[in-house]
């Protein structure tokens, strides 16, 4: 009977040891999964932050370019007006010179 109790005790200790090993392995797996989930969360958060930052930079660049485009258009319109005014002045000056030349020719005759 002693051998049976001893064998049962050894068998029980072996079972407890196997269960303990299994529980330790599961606990370690759960801890590793937890760390992995934490790292994934941090990476996802960083990625979202970088994407938002990039979007803001693109929007700012777009606004700057839009303002510059508007300024260029305004300057272009001002230059067109100046060219029109200068062209009108030059035409007027040409007409006056022609009249002056005609008057000079008539005076010489």
LOFILO-301691 format. One record per residue: residue number from 1; residue in three letters; y negated, x, z of N, C-alpha, C, O, CB in turn. Coordinates in pm, 1 decimal, always signed. Glycine has a CB too. Layout:
N
{NUM; "ALA"; {Y; X; Z}; {Y; X; Z}; {Y; X; Z}; {Y; X; Z}; {Y; X; Z}}
...
END
This chain:
109
{1; "UNK"; {+117.7; +80.4; +0.0}; {+0.0; +0.0; +0.0}; {-125.6; +85.8; +0.0}; {-228.3; +51.8; -58.8}; {+1.1; -92.0; +117.7}}
{2; "UNK"; {-112.0; +201.5; +70.5}; {-227.7; +289.8; +73.9}; {-265.5; +334.7; -65.3}; {-383.7; +340.2; -99.3}; {-200.5; +410.3; +161.8}}
{3; "UNK"; {-170.5; +365.3; -142.7}; {-200.9; +408.6; -278.3}; {-266.8; +295.3; -356.6}; {-355.9; +319.9; -437.9}; {-73.3; +456.2; -349.7}}
{4; "UNK"; {-226.3; +178.9; -334.2}; {-284.5; +66.9; -403.7}; {-429.6; +47.2; -360.9}; {-515.8; +22.4; -445.1}; {-203.2; -59.4; -378.2}}
{5; "UNK"; {-457.2; +57.9; -232.2}; {-595.1; +44.5; -185.3}; {-677.6; +161.4; -237.1}; {-791.5; +142.9; -279.8}; {-600.9; +37.8; -30.5}}
{6; "UNK"; {-620.8; +281.6; -233.6}; {-692.2; +399.5; -283.5}; {-716.3; +386.6; -433.6}; {-825.0; +416.1; -483.1}; {-612.8; +529.0; -252.6}}
{7; "UNK"; {-614.6; +342.6; -504.1}; {-631.0; +325.2; -648.4}; {-734.3; +216.9; -678.7}; {-815.9; +231.1; -769.7}; {-496.6; +289.9; -713.9}}
{8; "UNK"; {-729.4; +109.7; -601.8}; {-826.2; +1.8; -621.8}; {-966.9; +52.6; -591.2}; {-1062.4; +19.1; -661.2}; {-791.8; -120.7; -532.6}}
{9; "UNK"; {-979.0; +134.5; -485.0}; {-1109.9; +191.5; -450.5}; {-1160.9; +283.1; -561.0}; {-1277.7; +276.7; -599.2}; {-1101.5; +268.8; -318.2}}
{10; "UNK"; {-1072.2; +368.4; -611.9}; {-1110.5; +460.0; -719.7}; {-1148.3; +380.0; -844.3}; {-1247.1; +409.7; -911.6}; {-995.2; +559.3; -751.7}}
{11; "UNK"; {-1067.4; +277.9; -873.4}; {-1096.5; +194.7; -990.1}; {-1230.9; +123.8; -972.1}; {-1310.3; +115.1; -1065.8}; {-983.4; +91.4; -1013.1}}
{12; "UNK"; {-1255.4; +73.8; -851.6}; {-1382.0; +5.8; -824.3}; {-1499.6; +103.0; -838.7}; {-1602.0; +68.5; -897.7}; {-1380.6; -56.1; -682.7}}
{13; "UNK"; {-1484.8; +224.3; -784.6}; {-1590.6; +325.6; -795.9}; {-1613.4; +360.2; -943.1}; {-1727.9; +374.5; -985.9}; {-1553.7; +453.7; -714.9}}
{14; "UNK"; {-1506.8; +373.7; -1020.1}; {-1520.5; +403.1; -1163.4}; {-1594.4; +290.0; -1236.2}; {-1679.3; +314.6; -1321.9}; {-1381.5; +425.2; -1227.1}}
{15; "UNK"; {-1560.2; +165.2; -1200.2}; {-1627.6; +50.8; -1262.5}; {-1776.4; +49.9; -1226.9}; {-1862.4; +27.6; -1312.2}; {-1561.5; -81.5; -1218.3}}
{16; "UNK"; {-1804.4; +74.7; -1098.4}; {-1944.2; +77.6; -1053.8}; {-2018.1; +190.6; -1123.8}; {-2132.1; +173.1; -1167.0}; {-1953.0; +94.3; -899.7}}
{17; "UNK"; {-1954.3; +306.0; -1135.3}; {-2015.4; +420.6; -1203.2}; {-2044.6; +386.9; -1350.0}; {-2152.2; +419.6; -1400.0}; {-1923.0; +544.8; -1193.9}}
{18; "UNK"; {-1951.2; +322.4; -1419.2}; {-1970.4; +285.7; -1559.9}; {-2083.8; +183.4; -1572.8}; {-2168.5; +193.6; -1661.6}; {-1838.9; +228.7; -1620.1}}
{19; "UNK"; {-2083.6; +84.7; -1482.7}; {-2190.1; -16.0; -1485.9}; {-2324.6; +50.3; -1457.7}; {-2425.1; +18.4; -1521.4}; {-2162.6; -129.0; -1382.8}}
{20; "UNK"; {-2325.6; +142.4; -1362.1}; {-2449.3; +213.1; -1327.4}; {-2500.3; +294.4; -1446.3}; {-2619.6; +293.2; -1476.5}; {-2426.5; +305.4; -1205.9}}
{21; "UNK"; {-2409.4; +364.6; -1513.3}; {-2449.0; +441.9; -1632.2}; {-2506.7; +349.3; -1738.8}; {-2608.8; +379.7; -1800.3}; {-2328.2; +520.4; -1689.5}}
{22; "UNK"; {-2440.1; +236.1; -1759.7}; {-2486.1; +140.3; -1859.9}; {-2624.1; +85.7; -1823.4}; {-2711.1; +73.1; -1909.6}; {-2385.4; +25.1; -1874.1}}
{23; "UNK"; {-2643.6; +53.4; -1695.9}; {-2773.5; +1.9; -1651.9}; {-2882.9; +107.8; -1665.6}; {-2995.3; +76.2; -1704.6}; {-2765.1; -46.2; -1506.4}}
{24; "UNK"; {-2850.6; +231.9; -1633.9}; {-2948.0; +341.1; -1648.0}; {-2984.1; +359.1; -1795.7}; {-3101.1; +376.4; -1829.9}; {-2891.3; +474.2; -1589.0}}
{25; "UNK"; {-2883.2; +355.0; -1882.3}; {-2908.7; +369.6; -2026.3}; {-2996.9; +254.8; -2076.5}; {-3089.6; +277.1; -2154.3}; {-2774.9; +373.5; -2105.6}}
{26; "UNK"; {-2967.7; +131.5; -2031.7}; {-3049.9; +17.6; -2072.4}; {-3193.1; +31.6; -2020.1}; {-3288.7; +1.1; -2091.4}; {-2987.8; -113.6; -2022.0}}
{27; "UNK"; {-3207.6; +77.3; -1896.5}; {-3341.3; +95.6; -1838.7}; {-3419.3; +201.1; -1917.2}; {-3538.2; +184.3; -1944.3}; {-3331.3; +136.3; -1689.5}}
{28; "UNK"; {-3351.1; +309.9; -1953.3}; {-3417.3; +415.0; -2031.7}; {-3456.8; +363.3; -2170.1}; {-3564.8; +394.2; -2220.4}; {-3325.3; +537.9; -2045.6}}
{29; "UNK"; {-3366.6; +283.0; -2231.8}; {-3400.2; +224.4; -2361.0}; {-3521.2; +132.0; -2349.8}; {-3609.5; +133.4; -2435.6}; {-3280.5; +147.7; -2417.1}}
{30; "UNK"; {-3524.4; +52.3; -2243.9}; {-3637.4; -38.9; -2223.4}; {-3767.0; +39.5; -2202.2}; {-3872.0; +1.4; -2253.9}; {-3610.9; -131.6; -2102.9}}
{31; "UNK"; {-3759.7; +147.4; -2127.0}; {-3878.7; +230.5; -2104.1}; {-3925.4; +293.4; -2235.7}; {-4044.9; +295.9; -2265.0}; {-3849.1; +341.1; -1999.0}}
{32; "UNK"; {-3830.2; +343.9; -2314.3}; {-3865.4; +403.4; -2443.9}; {-3927.1; +297.4; -2536.0}; {-4025.9; +323.8; -2604.6}; {-3740.1; +466.8; -2510.9}}
{33; "UNK"; {-3868.1; +177.4; -2536.7}; {-3924.3; +68.8; -2618.2}; {-4065.3; +33.2; -2572.0}; {-4153.0; +4.6; -2653.4}; {-3833.9; -55.7; -2611.9}}
{34; "UNK"; {-4085.6; +35.4; -2441.5}; {-4218.4; +6.0; -2386.8}; {-4319.9; +110.4; -2431.9}; {-4430.5; +75.8; -2473.5}; {-4213.4; +0.1; -2233.1}}
{35; "UNK"; {-4282.8; +238.1; -2423.9}; {-4372.7; +345.1; -2469.6}; {-4401.9; +331.3; -2619.2}; {-4515.6; +347.5; -2663.4}; {-4311.1; +483.9; -2440.1}}
{36; "UNK"; {-4298.0; +301.3; -2695.2}; {-4314.5; +285.4; -2839.4}; {-4408.3; +168.5; -2870.7}; {-4494.7; +179.3; -2957.8}; {-4177.9; +263.7; -2906.9}}
{37; "UNK"; {-4391.0; +57.8; -2799.9}; {-4479.2; -57.5; -2820.5}; {-4623.1; -21.8; -2783.7}; {-4717.4; -63.9; -2850.8}; {-4431.1; -178.4; -2737.0}}
{38; "UNK"; {-4639.0; +55.6; -2677.3}; {-4773.3; +96.6; -2635.3}; {-4838.1; +184.6; -2742.6}; {-4955.6; +167.2; -2774.9}; {-4767.4; +172.2; -2500.1}}
{39; "UNK"; {-4762.1; +278.0; -2796.9}; {-4814.3; +365.8; -2902.0}; {-4849.0; +284.4; -3026.9}; {-4953.4; +306.5; -3088.3}; {-4711.4; +476.5; -2936.6}}
{40; "UNK"; {-4762.4; +191.3; -3064.2}; {-4790.3; +106.7; -3180.5}; {-4918.2; +25.9; -3158.9}; {-4999.4; +10.9; -3250.2}; {-4671.5; +12.0; -3208.2}}
{41; "UNK"; {-4935.3; -25.7; -3037.3}; {-5055.7; -102.4; -3005.6}; {-5179.8; -16.2; -3019.2}; {-5280.2; -59.1; -3076.2}; {-5047.1; -160.2; -2864.2}}
{42; "UNK"; {-5173.1; +105.7; -2966.7}; {-5288.0; +196.6; -2976.3}; {-5319.1; +230.3; -3121.9}; {-5435.4; +231.3; -3162.1}; {-5261.2; +325.7; -2896.9}}
{43; "UNK"; {-5215.6; +257.7; -3200.4}; {-5236.7; +288.7; -3342.1}; {-5296.9; +170.2; -3416.7}; {-5387.7; +186.9; -3498.2}; {-5104.9; +329.9; -3407.8}}
{44; "UNK"; {-5247.0; +52.0; -3388.9}; {-5299.9; -67.3; -3454.0}; {-5445.7; -89.6; -3415.0}; {-5528.9; -122.8; -3499.4}; {-5215.7; -190.4; -3417.6}}
{45; "UNK"; {-5476.0; -71.1; -3286.3}; {-5613.7; -86.9; -3239.3}; {-5705.3; +14.1; -3307.1}; {-5814.3; -21.1; -3352.1}; {-5620.9; -71.1; -3086.5}}
{46; "UNK"; {-5661.7; +139.3; -3314.4}; {-5742.7; +242.4; -3380.0}; {-5762.6; +210.6; -3528.3}; {-5871.6; +229.4; -3582.4}; {-5676.7; +380.7; -3364.1}}
{47; "UNK"; {-5658.0; +162.8; -3592.5}; {-5668.0; +128.1; -3734.4}; {-5767.9; +14.8; -3755.4}; {-5850.0; +19.9; -3847.0}; {-5530.3; +88.2; -3790.1}}
{48; "UNK"; {-5760.7; -86.9; -3670.8}; {-5854.3; -199.5; -3681.9}; {-5996.9; -152.1; -3659.9}; {-6087.7; -192.6; -3732.5}; {-5819.0; -310.4; -3580.8}}
{49; "UNK"; {-6017.3; -66.6; -3560.5}; {-6151.3; -13.8; -3532.7}; {-6203.0; +65.9; -3652.0}; {-6319.0; +51.4; -3690.7}; {-6149.9; +74.7; -3406.1}}
{50; "UNK"; {-6118.0; +149.9; -3710.6}; {-6158.6; +229.9; -3826.5}; {-6190.1; +141.0; -3947.1}; {-6285.1; +167.3; -4020.7}; {-6048.5; +330.7; -3863.0}}
{51; "UNK"; {-6111.0; +36.9; -3966.9}; {-6136.5; -54.7; -4078.5}; {-6269.5; -125.7; -4058.1}; {-6348.7; -138.0; -4151.6}; {-6022.0; -157.9; -4092.4}}
{52; "UNK"; {-6294.4; -172.7; -3935.6}; {-6422.7; -238.5; -3906.9}; {-6538.7; -143.2; -3927.6}; {-6641.8; -180.8; -3983.3}; {-6424.8; -292.5; -3763.7}}
{53; "UNK"; {-6521.8; -20.2; -3882.8}; {-6627.2; +80.7; -3899.7}; {-6652.4; +105.3; -4048.9}; {-6767.0; +113.8; -4093.1}; {-6588.0; +214.0; -3828.3}}
{54; "UNK"; {-6544.1; +116.5; -4125.1}; {-6557.0; +136.3; -4269.5}; {-6625.8; +18.4; -4336.4}; {-6709.0; +37.0; -4425.3}; {-6420.2; +158.3; -4332.2}}
{55; "UNK"; {-6591.3; -103.5; -4293.9}; {-6655.7; -223.1; -4349.9}; {-6805.2; -221.3; -4321.0}; {-6886.5; -251.5; -4408.4}; {-6592.0; -351.5; -4292.5}}
{56; "UNK"; {-6840.6; -185.9; -4198.0}; {-6982.6; -181.0; -4161.2}; {-7055.8; -76.7; -4244.6}; {-7168.0; -100.4; -4289.5}; {-6998.9; -150.0; -4011.0}}
{57; "UNK"; {-6993.0; +38.3; -4265.2}; {-7056.4; +142.8; -4345.8}; {-7075.3; +96.0; -4490.2}; {-7178.8; +121.9; -4551.7}; {-6972.3; +272.0; -4342.3}}
{58; "UNK"; {-6975.3; +27.7; -4543.0}; {-6985.8; -23.1; -4680.1}; {-7096.7; -127.6; -4689.3}; {-7174.2; -128.1; -4785.0}; {-6851.1; -83.5; -4726.6}}
{59; "UNK"; {-7104.3; -216.1; -4590.0}; {-7209.5; -318.5; -4589.7}; {-7347.7; -254.1; -4580.5}; {-7440.1; -294.8; -4650.9}; {-7188.8; -416.9; -4472.5}}
{60; "UNK"; {-7361.9; -153.4; -4493.6}; {-7490.1; -84.3; -4481.1}; {-7527.2; -16.0; -4612.7}; {-7641.6; -23.5; -4657.6}; {-7484.9; +19.1; -4366.8}}
{61; "UNK"; {-7430.3; +50.0; -4673.3}; {-7456.3; +116.6; -4801.4}; {-7495.4; +13.8; -4907.6}; {-7584.0; +38.7; -4989.2}; {-7331.9; +196.8; -4847.5}}
{62; "UNK"; {-7429.6; -100.3; -4905.9}; {-7462.0; -206.7; -5001.5}; {-7605.5; -255.0; -4980.5}; {-7679.6; -274.2; -5076.9}; {-7362.8; -325.0; -4987.3}}
{63; "UNK"; {-7644.5; -274.6; -4854.3}; {-7781.4; -319.7; -4826.2}; {-7883.3; -215.2; -4870.4}; {-7987.0; -248.7; -4927.6}; {-7798.7; -349.9; -4676.2}}
{64; "UNK"; {-7853.0; -88.6; -4843.4}; {-7944.5; +18.5; -4884.0}; {-7958.4; +20.2; -5036.2}; {-8069.3; +28.1; -5089.1}; {-7894.4; +156.3; -4832.6}}
{65; "UNK"; {-7846.0; +12.8; -5105.3}; {-7850.1; +13.4; -5251.9}; {-7922.3; -109.6; -5306.5}; {-7995.2; -100.4; -5405.3}; {-7708.1; +19.8; -5308.7}}
{66; "UNK"; {-7902.3; -223.2; -5243.0}; {-7971.9; -344.5; -5287.7}; {-8122.4; -328.9; -5271.8}; {-8199.1; -364.0; -5361.5}; {-7922.8; -467.7; -5209.0}}
{67; "UNK"; {-8164.7; -275.5; -5156.3}; {-8308.1; -253.8; -5134.6}; {-8364.0; -154.5; -5235.8}; {-8471.6; -175.6; -5291.7}; {-8334.0; -203.5; -4991.7}}
{68; "UNK"; {-8290.9; -47.0; -5258.7}; {-8336.6; +53.4; -5355.2}; {-8343.7; -6.2; -5495.5}; {-8435.5; +23.7; -5571.9}; {-8243.3; +176.1; -5354.2}}
{69; "UNK"; {-8246.7; -90.1; -5528.7}; {-8246.5; -155.4; -5659.7}; {-8369.6; -245.1; -5674.0}; {-8434.3; -247.0; -5778.7}; {-8116.6; -238.0; -5679.5}}
{70; "UNK"; {-8401.0; -318.8; -5568.4}; {-8520.4; -404.1; -5570.8}; {-8646.3; -319.4; -5587.5}; {-8736.1; -355.2; -5663.6}; {-8529.5; -488.6; -5441.7}}
{71; "UNK"; {-8652.7; -207.1; -5516.1}; {-8768.9; -118.9; -5527.0}; {-8781.8; -63.3; -5668.4}; {-8891.8; -55.6; -5723.1}; {-8758.8; -3.9; -5425.7}}
{72; "UNK"; {-8669.8; -25.2; -5726.5}; {-8671.9; +27.1; -5863.6}; {-8721.3; -80.7; -5959.8}; {-8801.2; -52.9; -6049.2}; {-8531.0; +76.8; -5905.8}}
{73; "UNK"; {-8673.6; -203.5; -5941.1}; {-8718.7; -313.3; -6028.2}; {-8868.2; -338.7; -6012.5}; {-8938.2; -361.8; -6111.1}; {-8640.6; -442.0; -5997.2}}
{74; "UNK"; {-8917.4; -334.4; -5888.3}; {-9060.9; -353.6; -5865.3}; {-9141.4; -243.1; -5933.2}; {-9242.2; -270.0; -5998.6}; {-9091.8; -356.6; -5714.0}}
{75; "UNK"; {-9096.7; -119.7; -5917.4}; {-9166.6; -7.3; -5980.6}; {-9161.7; -19.3; -6132.7}; {-9258.7; +11.3; -6201.9}; {-9105.0; +126.7; -5936.0}}
{76; "UNK"; {-9047.7; -64.0; -6182.8}; {-9033.3; -81.7; -6327.7}; {-9132.4; -186.2; -6378.2}; {-9196.5; -166.8; -6481.6}; {-8888.6; -123.2; -6363.7}}
{77; "UNK"; {-9144.7; -296.3; -6305.5}; {-9239.8; -400.6; -6345.1}; {-9383.2; -348.6; -6340.1}; {-9463.1; -377.4; -6429.2}; {-9225.2; -523.9; -6254.2}}
{78; "UNK"; {-9415.9; -271.6; -6235.7}; {-9550.4; -214.9; -6225.7}; {-9577.6; -120.0; -6341.9}; {-9686.0; -121.4; -6400.2}; {-9568.1; -141.3; -6091.9}}
{79; "UNK"; {-9478.8; -37.9; -6374.8}; {-9495.1; +54.3; -6487.5}; {-9511.8; -21.4; -6619.1}; {-9592.8; +16.7; -6703.5}; {-9374.9; +149.2; -6496.6}}
{80; "UNK"; {-9435.0; -128.5; -6635.8}; {-9449.2; -208.3; -6757.8}; {-9589.6; -266.6; -6767.9}; {-9648.5; -268.3; -6876.0}; {-9344.6; -321.1; -6761.2}}
{81; "UNK"; {-9643.4; -314.2; -6656.3}; {-9780.6; -366.1; -6656.9}; {-9880.8; -255.9; -6690.4}; {-9973.9; -276.4; -6768.2}; {-9814.9; -428.6; -6520.7}}
{82; "UNK"; {-9860.0; -138.2; -6630.2}; {-9949.8; -26.3; -6659.2}; {-9942.8; +13.4; -6806.4}; {-10045.0; +42.8; -6868.5}; {-9915.3; +94.1; -6570.8}}
{83; "UNK"; {-9822.4; +14.0; -6861.5}; {-9805.8; +48.3; -7003.1}; {-9876.1; -55.9; -7089.9}; {-9944.0; -21.0; -7186.5}; {-9655.0; +57.6; -7040.7}}
{84; "UNK"; {-9860.0; -182.3; -7056.0}; {-9927.1; -288.1; -7132.8}; {-10078.9; -273.7; -7124.9}; {-10149.0; -286.5; -7225.2}; {-9884.6; -427.0; -7081.4}}
{85; "UNK"; {-10128.6; -246.8; -7003.6}; {-10273.4; -228.6; -6987.7}; {-10321.9; -108.1; -7067.5}; {-10423.5; -114.9; -7136.7}; {-10309.7; -211.5; -6839.1}}
{86; "UNK"; {-10248.5; +1.3; -7056.9}; {-10288.4; +123.8; -7128.8}; {-10281.4; +102.1; -7279.7}; {-10368.3; +148.2; -7353.7}; {-10198.1; +243.1; -7088.0}}
{87; "UNK"; {-10177.2; +31.5; -7325.0}; {-10164.6; +1.3; -7467.6}; {-10282.7; -83.1; -7514.7}; {-10339.5; -58.2; -7621.0}; {-10031.7; -71.7; -7496.2}}
{88; "UNK"; {-10318.8; -182.5; -7435.0}; {-10434.0; -266.4; -7471.0}; {-10561.8; -182.7; -7475.1}; {-10643.4; -198.1; -7566.0}; {-10450.0; -383.4; -7370.5}}
{89; "UNK"; {-10579.3; -93.9; -7376.3}; {-10697.5; -6.3; -7374.7}; {-10701.4; +83.5; -7498.3}; {-10806.4; +100.8; -7560.2}; {-10698.6; +80.2; -7247.1}}
{90; "UNK"; {-10586.4; +140.1; -7533.2}; {-10580.7; +228.9; -7650.0}; {-10609.8; +152.1; -7778.6}; {-10681.0; +202.6; -7865.5}; {-10443.0; +296.8; -7659.4}}
{91; "UNK"; {-10556.7; +32.5; -7792.0}; {-10584.0; -48.2; -7911.5}; {-10733.0; -80.9; -7920.9}; {-10793.5; -75.8; -8028.0}; {-10500.6; -178.6; -7909.4}}
{92; "UNK"; {-10789.3; -114.5; -7806.0}; {-10932.8; -144.5; -7802.8}; {-11013.7; -22.0; -7843.4}; {-11109.9; -31.7; -7919.7}; {-10975.3; -192.3; -7662.5}}
{93; "UNK"; {-10973.2; +93.3; -7791.2}; {-11043.1; +218.4; -7823.9}; {-11029.1; +250.5; -7972.5}; {-11124.4; +295.5; -8036.1}; {-10988.2; +335.2; -7739.0}}
{94; "UNK"; {-10909.2; +227.0; -8027.7}; {-10887.1; +252.2; -8170.6}; {-10976.5; +161.1; -8254.2}; {-11038.1; +205.4; -8351.1}; {-10738.1; +230.6; -8207.9}}
{95; "UNK"; {-10983.1; +33.1; -8215.9}; {-11068.9; -60.6; -8289.5}; {-11215.3; -18.0; -8281.8}; {-11287.1; -24.9; -8381.5}; {-11052.6; -203.6; -8234.3}}
{96; "UNK"; {-11259.5; +25.5; -8165.4}; {-11398.7; +70.2; -8149.9}; {-11426.1; +193.6; -8236.1}; {-11532.6; +204.6; -8296.7}; {-11429.2; +101.3; -8001.5}}
{97; "UNK"; {-11331.0; +285.3; -8241.5}; {-11348.5; +405.5; -8324.0}; {-11355.0; +368.7; -8472.2}; {-11434.9; +423.3; -8548.2}; {-11233.5; +505.6; -8299.0}}
{98; "UNK"; {-11267.4; +273.2; -8511.5}; {-11270.7; +229.6; -8651.9}; {-11406.8; +168.8; -8684.9}; {-11465.3; +197.2; -8789.5}; {-11157.7; +127.0; -8680.3}}
{99; "UNK"; {-11456.2; +84.2; -8593.4}; {-11588.7; +24.0; -8615.4}; {-11696.0; +132.3; -8622.4}; {-11787.0; +125.2; -8705.0}; {-11622.4; -77.2; -8502.8}}
{100; "UNK"; {-11685.1; +231.0; -8536.7}; {-11782.4; +340.3; -8534.9}; {-11775.9; +420.0; -8665.1}; {-11878.7; +456.5; -8722.3}; {-11757.5; +433.2; -8414.1}}
{101; "UNK"; {-11652.5; +446.5; -8711.3}; {-11635.3; +520.0; -8837.0}; {-11691.6; +439.8; -8954.8}; {-11756.1; +496.2; -9043.1}; {-11486.0; +552.2; -8860.7}}
{102; "UNK"; {-11667.4; +309.3; -8956.1}; {-11719.6; +223.9; -9062.8}; {-11872.0; +226.1; -9058.2}; {-11937.7; +235.1; -9161.9}; {-11666.0; +78.0; -9049.3}}
{103; "UNK"; {-11927.6; +217.8; -8938.2}; {-12074.0; +220.6; -8924.0}; {-12129.4; +354.3; -8970.3}; {-12236.1; +358.3; -9031.7}; {-12115.4; +193.9; -8777.7}}
{104; "UNK"; {-12060.1; +463.5; -8942.7}; {-12104.2; +596.4; -8986.3}; {-12099.2; +607.5; -9138.3}; {-12190.6; +661.6; -9200.6}; {-12017.0; +706.3; -8922.2}}
{105; "UNK"; {-11991.1; +555.5; -9197.4}; {-11979.1; +559.7; -9343.3}; {-12090.4; +478.0; -9408.9}; {-12148.1; +519.1; -9509.6}; {-11841.1; +507.1; -9387.7}}
{106; "UNK"; {-12119.1; +363.3; -9351.0}; {-12225.5; +279.2; -9406.5}; {-12361.7; +345.8; -9388.2}; {-12450.6; +330.7; -9472.1}; {-12224.8; +140.0; -9340.0}}
{107; "UNK"; {-12377.4; +418.0; -9280.5}; {-12505.3; +486.0; -9256.0}; {-12522.9; +601.2; -9353.8}; {-12636.1; +628.6; -9393.7}; {-12513.2; +537.8; -9110.5}}
{108; "UNK"; {-12418.1; +668.9; -9393.6}; {-12425.3; +780.0; -9488.9}; {-12448.7; +730.0; -9630.2}; {-12501.4; +804.0; -9713.3}; {-12297.5; +863.0; -9483.9}}
{109; "UNK"; {-12412.9; +612.9; -9658.1}; {-12428.3; +560.0; -9794.8}; {-12566.2; +518.4; -9815.9}; {-12600.5; +471.0; -9924.3}; {-12336.0; +444.5; -9822.1}}
END
